[in-house]
Amino acid sequence: MENNNIVLLIKEAIRDEFANQRPATPEIQLISETEVTEILKVSKVTLNKWRRDNILIEGKHYIRLGKCLRYKKNELLNFSK
């Protein structure tokens, strides 16, 4: 009977430990179109063309927040046309 109690205590301790942990999610830094033009050294017209031609992909490189576009900085830093 004592072994069952020990097993239950171990299971409870493991469950509590996992409950207190957050899943590892990378931090996403969103930047404006103006900041993108400065980083990539391109014009806003070029950004619009890249979006229209699916060179920059919604969800991967940028997201829409209402009428605003915000770009994922890490994706753009790794971007190669």
ZATINU-144426 format. One record per residue: residue number from 1; residue in one letter; x, y, z of N, C-alpha, C in turn. Coordinates in Angstrom, 2 decimals, padded with zeros to 5 digits, always signed. Layout:
// residues N
SITE pos code    n.c1    n.c2    n.c3   ca.c1   ca.c2   ca.c3    c.c1    c.c2    c.c3
SITE NUM    a       X       Y       Z       X       Y       Z       X       Y       Z
...
END
This chain:
// residues 81
SITE pos code    n.c1    n.c2    n.c3   ca.c1   ca.c2   ca.c3    c.c1    c.c2    c.c3
SITE   1    m +000.82 -001.20 +000.00 +000.00 +000.00 +000.00 +000.87 +001.26 +000.00
SITE   2    e +001.98 +001.22 +000.68 +002.87 +002.37 +000.75 +003.46 +002.70 -000.62
SITE   3    n +003.74 +001.69 -001.44 +004.26 +001.92 -002.79 +003.24 +002.69 -003.63
SITE   4    n +001.96 +002.37 -003.47 +000.92 +003.08 -004.22 +000.89 +004.56 -003.85
SITE   5    n +001.08 +004.86 -002.57 +001.09 +006.25 -002.12 +002.29 +007.00 -002.72
SITE   6    i +003.43 +006.33 -002.76 +004.62 +006.95 -003.32 +004.41 +007.23 -004.82
SITE   7    v +003.83 +006.27 -005.52 +003.57 +006.43 -006.95 +002.61 +007.59 -007.16
SITE   8    l +001.57 +007.68 -006.36 +000.62 +008.77 -006.48 +001.28 +010.12 -006.20
SITE   9    l +002.14 +010.18 -005.20 +002.84 +011.42 -004.89 +003.77 +011.83 -006.04
SITE  10    i +004.44 +010.87 -006.62 +005.34 +011.17 -007.76 +004.53 +011.67 -008.94
SITE  11    k +003.43 +011.01 -009.25 +002.57 +011.44 -010.36 +002.04 +012.85 -010.13
SITE  12    e +001.64 +013.13 -008.91 +001.12 +014.46 -008.58 +002.21 +015.52 -008.72
SITE  13    a +003.43 +015.20 -008.27 +004.54 +016.14 -008.36 +004.88 +016.43 -009.83
SITE  14    i +004.87 +015.39 -010.65 +005.16 +015.57 -012.08 +004.07 +016.41 -012.73
SITE  15    r +002.81 +016.11 -012.44 +001.69 +016.87 -013.01 +001.78 +018.34 -012.60
SITE  16    d +002.08 +018.61 -011.34 +002.21 +019.99 -010.87 +003.36 +020.71 -011.56
SITE  17    e +004.47 +020.01 -011.76 +005.62 +020.62 -012.41 +005.29 +021.02 -013.85
SITE  18    f +004.61 +020.13 -014.58 +004.23 +020.45 -015.96 +003.17 +021.53 -016.01
SITE  19    a +002.30 +021.58 -015.03 +001.25 +022.60 -015.01 +001.85 +023.99 -014.82
SITE  20    n +002.98 +024.09 -014.15 +003.61 +025.38 -013.88 +004.51 +025.86 -015.01
SITE  21    q +004.74 +025.02 -016.01 +005.62 +025.40 -017.11 +004.80 +025.99 -018.24
SITE  22    r +005.36 +027.00 -018.86 +004.77 +027.59 -020.07 +005.39 +026.93 -021.28
SITE  23    p +004.63 +026.75 -022.32 +005.25 +026.23 -023.55 +006.21 +027.27 -024.11
SITE  24    a +007.29 +026.79 -024.67 +008.29 +027.70 -025.25 +007.77 +028.24 -026.57
SITE  25    t +007.54 +029.55 -026.59 +007.11 +030.19 -027.83 +008.09 +031.30 -028.15
SITE  26    p +008.53 +031.35 -029.39 +009.47 +032.41 -029.74 +008.78 +033.76 -029.70
SITE  27    e +009.51 +034.76 -029.29 +008.96 +036.11 -029.24 +008.93 +036.69 -030.64
SITE  28    i +007.78 +037.21 -031.02 +007.62 +037.79 -032.35 +007.61 +039.31 -032.20
SITE  29    q +008.54 +039.95 -032.87 +008.60 +041.41 -032.84 +007.98 +041.92 -034.14
SITE  30    l +006.91 +042.70 -033.99 +006.21 +043.26 -035.15 +006.70 +044.67 -035.39
SITE  31    i +006.95 +044.98 -036.66 +007.45 +046.30 -037.02 +006.60 +046.91 -038.14
SITE  32    s +006.70 +048.20 -038.27 +005.90 +048.94 -039.26 +006.53 +048.85 -040.65
SITE  33    e +005.75 +049.27 -041.63 +006.21 +049.29 -043.02 +007.42 +050.22 -043.17
SITE  34    t +007.40 +051.33 -042.48 +008.53 +052.27 -042.54 +009.81 +051.63 -042.02
SITE  35    e +009.69 +050.89 -040.91 +010.87 +050.21 -040.36 +011.39 +049.15 -041.33
SITE  36    v +010.48 +048.47 -042.02 +010.88 +047.45 -042.99 +011.67 +048.08 -044.13
SITE  37    t +011.17 +049.21 -044.62 +011.87 +049.87 -045.73 +013.29 +050.26 -045.34
SITE  38    e +013.47 +050.64 -044.08 +014.81 +051.01 -043.61 +015.71 +049.78 -043.48
SITE  39    i +015.15 +048.68 -042.98 +015.94 +047.45 -042.77 +016.33 +046.82 -044.11
SITE  40    l +015.34 +046.70 -045.01 +015.60 +046.03 -046.29 +016.12 +046.97 -047.38
SITE  41    k +016.11 +048.28 -047.08 +016.59 +049.28 -048.05 +015.80 +049.21 -049.36
SITE  42    v +014.47 +049.15 -049.22 +013.58 +049.15 -050.38 +012.47 +050.18 -050.13
SITE  43    s +011.75 +050.51 -051.18 +010.66 +051.48 -051.05 +009.36 +050.80 -050.64
SITE  44    k +008.38 +051.62 -050.23 +007.06 +051.09 -049.90 +006.39 +050.50 -051.14
SITE  45    v +006.68 +051.09 -052.30 +006.14 +050.55 -053.56 +006.65 +049.13 -053.78
SITE  46    t +007.92 +048.91 -053.50 +008.50 +047.56 -053.65 +007.84 +046.59 -052.67
SITE  47    l +007.64 +047.01 -051.43 +006.96 +046.15 -050.46 +005.57 +045.77 -050.95
SITE  48    n +004.83 +046.74 -051.45 +003.49 +046.46 -051.98 +003.55 +045.46 -053.13
SITE  49    k +004.52 +045.63 -054.01 +004.67 +044.71 -055.14 +005.01 +043.31 -054.64
SITE  50    w +005.91 +043.19 -053.67 +006.29 +041.89 -053.12 +005.09 +041.20 -052.46
SITE  51    r +004.24 +041.98 -051.78 +003.04 +041.38 -051.19 +002.09 +040.91 -052.28
SITE  52    r +001.87 +041.76 -053.28 +000.96 +041.43 -054.39 +001.44 +040.19 -055.14
SITE  53    d +002.74 +040.05 -055.32 +003.33 +038.93 -056.06 +003.61 +037.71 -055.17
SITE  54    n +003.16 +037.78 -053.91 +003.36 +036.69 -052.93 +004.83 +036.36 -052.69
SITE  55    i +005.68 +037.35 -052.84 +007.07 +037.18 -052.42 +007.12 +037.30 -050.90
SITE  56    l +006.37 +038.27 -050.37 +006.13 +038.35 -048.93 +004.76 +037.71 -048.69
SITE  57    i +004.73 +036.73 -047.83 +003.53 +035.92 -047.63 +002.84 +036.30 -046.34
SITE  58    e +001.53 +036.58 -046.45 +000.74 +036.92 -045.26 +000.76 +035.74 -044.30
SITE  59    g +000.99 +036.03 -043.04 +001.08 +035.00 -042.02 +002.52 +034.59 -041.75
SITE  60    k +003.32 +034.55 -042.79 +004.74 +034.20 -042.60 +005.58 +035.45 -042.41
SITE  61    h +005.45 +036.41 -043.33 +006.27 +037.62 -043.27 +005.55 +038.81 -042.63
SITE  62    y +004.23 +038.83 -042.74 +003.48 +039.96 -042.20 +002.08 +039.50 -041.79
SITE  63    i +001.45 +040.32 -040.95 +000.07 +040.06 -040.54 -000.73 +041.35 -040.68
SITE  64    r -002.02 +041.18 -040.79 -002.94 +042.32 -040.84 -003.60 +042.46 -039.48
SITE  65    l -003.56 +043.68 -038.96 -004.24 +044.01 -037.71 -005.25 +045.10 -038.06
SITE  66    g -006.45 +044.67 -038.41 -007.44 +045.61 -038.93 -006.95 +046.10 -040.28
SITE  67    k -006.78 +047.40 -040.42 -006.28 +047.97 -041.67 -004.76 +048.11 -041.68
SITE  68    c -004.14 +047.83 -040.53 -002.68 +047.99 -040.42 -001.96 +046.70 -040.81
SITE  69    l -000.81 +046.88 -041.42 +000.09 +045.77 -041.69 +001.25 +045.86 -040.72
SITE  70    r +001.61 +044.73 -040.15 +002.80 +044.66 -039.31 +003.64 +043.50 -039.79
SITE  71    y +004.91 +043.73 -039.84 +005.84 +042.75 -040.39 +006.60 +042.05 -039.26
SITE  72    k +006.89 +040.77 -039.46 +007.64 +039.99 -038.48 +009.13 +040.23 -038.71
SITE  73    k +009.74 +040.90 -037.77 +011.13 +041.34 -037.94 +012.08 +040.16 -038.19
SITE  74    n +011.95 +039.09 -037.41 +012.86 +037.95 -037.57 +012.74 +037.33 -038.96
SITE  75    e +011.52 +037.21 -039.47 +011.32 +036.65 -040.81 +011.95 +037.54 -041.88
SITE  76    l +011.86 +038.84 -041.69 +012.43 +039.75 -042.68 +013.95 +039.79 -042.61
SITE  77    l +014.50 +039.63 -041.42 +015.96 +039.60 -041.30 +016.54 +038.36 -041.98
SITE  78    n +015.73 +037.28 -042.05 +016.16 +036.06 -042.72 +015.67 +035.98 -044.15
SITE  79    f +015.05 +037.05 -044.62 +014.42 +037.09 -045.94 +015.47 +037.25 -047.04
SITE  80    s +015.32 +036.44 -048.07 +016.15 +036.62 -049.27 +015.25 +036.45 -050.48
SITE  81    k +015.20 +037.45 -051.31 +014.30 +037.44 -052.47 +014.82 +036.50 -053.54
END
